[in-house]
Amino acid sequence: MLRPSTKARQHPDATASGRDIQEAVMVLVRPRYDAAASVFPGNDIVDEDIGEESLTVGEENSRFIFSPYDTISFCVAGLKVYIYVRKMVVDKESAYSSTPDRKGMTRHYKFNVVEKNFTRLCSSKPILTVNGQFPGPTIYAREDDTVIVKVVNHVKYNVTIHWSALSNFSHQAMSDISSNRLRPFCRHGVRQLMTGWSDGPAYITQCPIQPGQNYVYNFTLTGQRGTLWWHAHISWMRATVHGAIVILPKRGVPYPFPKPDEERVIILAEWWKSDPEAIINEALKSGLAPNVSDAHTINGHAGPLSSCPSSSLDGFSLRVDKAKTYLLRIINAALNEDLFFKVAGHRMTVVEVDACYTKPFTTDTLLITPGQTTNVLLTADRAAGRYLVSASPFMDSPLVSVDNRTGTGTVQYTNSVSTSAAITTTKPPPQNATPVASSFTDSLRSLNSKLYPAKVPLTVDHSLLFTVGLGVNPCPGCVNGSRVVADINNVSFVMPTTALLQAHYFNVSGVFTDDFPGQPPMPFNYTSSGPGNVQTMNGTRLYRLPFNASVQLVFQDTGIIGPESHPIHLHGFNFFAIGKGTGNFDHKTSPSKFNLIDPVERNTIPVPSGGWTAIRFRADNPGVWFLHCHFEVHTTWGLKMAFIVDNGKGPNQSILPPPKDLPAC
């Protein structure tokens, strides 16, 4: 083993008071990474501002102090030495220091996509992972930091990574922001401003990273702070290839809510005993719906109340100290299910969704759809003990099958009870608890403060109505002679074989058309079974928007097969959710329900079963931007489309050139 020959230095994010936020870490000496190995030894991160550290060989199991961000790599006598934090902690003090930082750091990560065997529900299988971790590594950064991630594909499948909506600003745009000529507010994940080359959806903004190849994603977190996430964006790989993005405020800028004592990341997901890729491929072959998952997971584990007794030994457990307050950063990474989240005996205060601050409100139940993130404050104010944490499905359509198992974990008060003590349980809401879901959604409002205003477009240049739903098309080779399809405005999207952004940028003809219908081609009573003579059309059709146009988009659920909710995700933009309702949207009366003062701002929004949702956004980001249902099965069936946003006429209003290492198809 190794140990440093000098004392650990002060972390570059330390406060003006000189407080040194540090964490004990272990140094491991391992051979350089072998692409044939199944496990990558650590998250290879190099912060450019750190520099080299003098190391000497010491006794085994020696420990030393570094800050939580000091994850570094060295080469010593032909071996790669990984220094990594055993338990990541948040630099809370620097988030509340008094002197704002004016310059961000550059943070380097390396993501190796590898296979590794994992055991869940009493059985083992190989899964795709990043760096051998499930869930994958968390990216930690601050507002204004630049994040560079080298993704290396060591598996036999094509791969892409979507950074659920990070901002990729040009250097001139950064200058405009600092001089207040351009001021972004919260964005969906990492918003790729003027360069969508790092957005990640396969065949939309890039061709996939092929086996044995790599690609460097580069984005700047300007105007963003909060919880986002990253995930594979090709086929069903995001079932296991996903992780969190934590963006702390700039140094000296406090949260607009009470200071938490500690912070935790919680990722909700699904687990299949079989290979998810095989499951969806079989469904596409048969024309039927795929099998539902076998468990819901919390940070990768089904928990103490799952069907496998051994799960109680390694389930998620949040250890808390009496009277302390915790900021929980919760992500729904499930493929196909909205989830309720509860902590027995405790209430939670919602303070942020999709990296956008909200007016705080308190609840005992959260609703989080796939793709969404929610930050809550939880105070350990109950009697010492163990309390059940639950993640359970919400689906109010009786025709749709879901995994009705509840993923579980525990909140355990420290220095009070043993890990084998009885658990105070909680009863999840019924699967079809529409009033609970609606109550939560209706409570969300933008903070709309002086520092974080809600800049809702008050005039509309383009008014669109998109019907979203499922249908049936003939399929002679399928089990019932037909297959389930999904569509927007009766168009089931066909994925191209060349990336749309490349085709748009280089003016390649024959890849797509820009004639996507802005209104339903055949109006009908959308919440009924619909006309019987309509067959879904197929095509790679895009909708073109001029730069900086204000857009109102109403999503209308259809009941052709049956009503069903749809979590709709828009790449490249945040939007304001200005209204929702049941039944058919009425152009004359429904706008009276719109909230144009403080609507919640986010990047993923549920369309209620048998109802509608209205959003507004400004098309100020040139490029090609994907819009799709975040139920992966619906996206696979065709419930997706893309916008083309034209270049503007002014400086810094055009797509930047592609990077040299952009993958080829």
Phi, psi and omega in degrees: 000169180238159170213155183286145178273352178236165178290150179296140183271170178290137179293141183298341178267009182297155185283169179297335179286351176090006180295130183257106178281119187226164179210137178289136180227161178252140176257127179244137175256121182221159176298158174304151186299131177256124184301337181277346181289155183269345185231126173276136190289339180185175179275106187282094184241132178234111175276124186295337183274000186274311182080183184277154177237131181287126182236145172230155181291133179227190183285161181296147177069016175292150181232157175208176190254129169223165176283165184295342180266354188278069176259110194230162173232145178226164171243122180229115176050046176081002178249150173264129181256125179254124174253117183216153183282127180289325178223112183288131175240160182264134179285079186291322185298317181292333177292342183241015178290168191266349184249109180297146177273141182254357184219132180275168177263166170254122183246127183254132174234153172234121180253112174261115178277113185223162171269146175208145177282133175231146178250122174218148178054039175066020175216155183246152176200156174281138176230160174279136181220168165254122179058028177074015184247143173219116352299170183285177183296149176273133172271122176251133179201180175239159172307136182083355175288154170256131181246128178240120183239119174267116180258122181246126184265108179256010183247176186274000182255156169290149187221144163220160177235130175257129178261095200299079153089071181269158184268119176251091185268148171285163179298322179292323177297322176301318179295319179297322179294314182296334180263010177067015173284334178221122184232101177278156174245216185289149184231160178287113180051227179261109183275121183275086186278116179072352173218096179279005183298342179255011183288316168109337183294130185299134177066007172257299179250350178202157166280154185294159171280115185281162179308133179082358181254174179216164179208141181257118174269138186223118180214152180245133187269061183271130180071020182229139172205142181133205184250125174231191177203163177239154178197158172299142181232057175206131181052220181254025185293337182290356175307323180234346181261087180199161179190177186265155168238118180250116180249108177282155175297163174301151178303134181091354180253115182281163168294150176275035178208167183306140182296122176283154176282323179212167180229147179221146174260132178232120181246122178263139183204186178239155179228131173250138173293329177268176178283121180303327179296319178293325181294312181288327178296321178293321179296319179295325179291320183277336185086004182258175177286148179285161175297144177284166182292166181264349179193154165261146184236154173238115187050041172090000184233141179286332171101178189292342181254019180281178182284350182252116184304326183291345181297335180293343182276338185226024180285169179293134177220125177258111179272128184232154174257140181307132175077357177276155179248136185240134172269113179263123179259101191254132183234133172263102178261011180298149180285319195224014187219133166293146184228136166275145178230129181220153170235119186305131174075001184235149171251155183236145177254116180283129182233350182197144170225139177049041179063031175231128181293145180238163167294127184296140169213155187251139182207162174257355182221129174257149167244123180230121179273162177305133181096342182271156172234149179218127176257131180226153171261128177237124179257132179280079187244019179253176177296146181303138180165198178242134185233137184285137170254134184228143172233113186229155188282150169241123175205113184259014172262121182291347183271352187253126177275139176226165172284108185272011178279146181260124172285138186227158173206193181221149163255122183239125176286133183285155176055034183228307184223163178278165180290349179262003180293159180299148182257131170286118188265170175222146179267119179297157174299154174303153182304326183257032185282070180300319178300323178294315180297315182294321179300318179294311182298320182291341182277347184282127177220145174296150178299318175051052177260179179298320181280332184230070183285156175263099183269074181283129174299124182266343173243158186235124175270323181232120178250115187241147172233116180248116170281138181230131180176189184247156177210188180228130175242152177299143177208094185303327182271000181273168188302312182257016182075011180208165176225151176284135176231161176231152186207164169237123184050043176066018175246117173269117191288135177256122180291137178280176175255356172237140182298133184297321181296321177294317179298319178293313184295319184263008178057046178276122182274159175084001181269322181208168169240158181250042183244030178298134184288132178278350178224157177302134182293335180221096179299142176203181176286095193296331183273002174267188180287348174083172179292148185273354186252017183256123175250137181297136176272151177249146177173158174258080188246131183244158177250129185264134177236138173288154181301135175072013176293143172270134189235131167250127184231120177256125175261124182244118175290148177241157183244031184301312170269319181168150180294146180201143178287155180220116173279108185265131182241130178248123176281151170085348184215153156266160177219165176256128178274097192270347180183161175204162179191175178259159180076202182274139174294133179247117184299336183271319188255329185297324180300342177295342179271355186293142172254108180253011181261303184220046178295151180294141178253131182199188181238349179224132186221137177279137169265118186292152177302127179065027182213199185218158174224138179244137178229161171226143175207166177251128184277070185257020185228097183295143179145199176242123189232128184283141169231130185201161171288137180272004161284115188298327180294322179291321176299317179300322181283349174122006182278079185195159174197186178213149173260141164259124172252118183293157173297150173275179182264344184269177176294147178061034177234026181229153177300134176283158179298153180290153175291158185292333183264016179304127183299148177261151177277000000 
